[in-house]
């Protein structure tokens, strides 16, 4: 794991965006895995700036998102589909046909997960962006007694519901989601994690220094050969 510590989220966003721009300029048809949540938003802003400044084109990339809520219409303001379009895809020249999401409303979630995993296996993710939950979840792989493999339907934990329900003012937050599994995430060629704020410091400490255990899902990243962790000083405080 290579750990980068910055003063603030904006600097982190610029540094990660530079890595992504370099990747896409070297390989225009790169496959990028994206995360939602607050942590990657400064990165997405910097990617939009890079696109507007003519430093990169995303027209040939393929994208996969980590997860999507179940039982929430795709058009809902809180769906991850909407999040990615509002925060990134609507502002760059990505080809909508190459944008991939798990369908949280699929009639047969198992079949949907198999479909998604086969696409990922076929394309192979060059860079996967990750945030981390306060409970050290990655994607929505919550603490558990075993590591997950491919995509699956997950019951969200109270910690995750508590953290994310601030976004749900009208409808209650869904309690289930479809998420890429741990093994799928680990197959990405490069992983870039971003975490900011003191609420993440225990998760970061355990991920870096603790045992590799499904009780701390992010700890599995210790086994990946090419992981960059971007932290602000608050998230890094216990290291
Ligand atoms: C989002 C995701 C989650 C978030 C994590 C941190 O697609 O998979 O693992 O990355 O919950 O969320 P924020 O960045 O909002 O603290």
Boltz pocket constraint, residues with backbone or C-beta under 6 A from the ligand:
constraints:
  - pocket:
      binder: B
      contacts: [[A, 34], [A, 35], [A, 36], [A, 37], [A, 38], [A, 39], [A, 40], [A, 66], [A, 67], [A, 130], [A, 131], [A, 132], [A, 133], [A, 134], [A, 137], [A, 138], [A, 139], [A, 140], [A, 194]]
      max_distance: 6.0
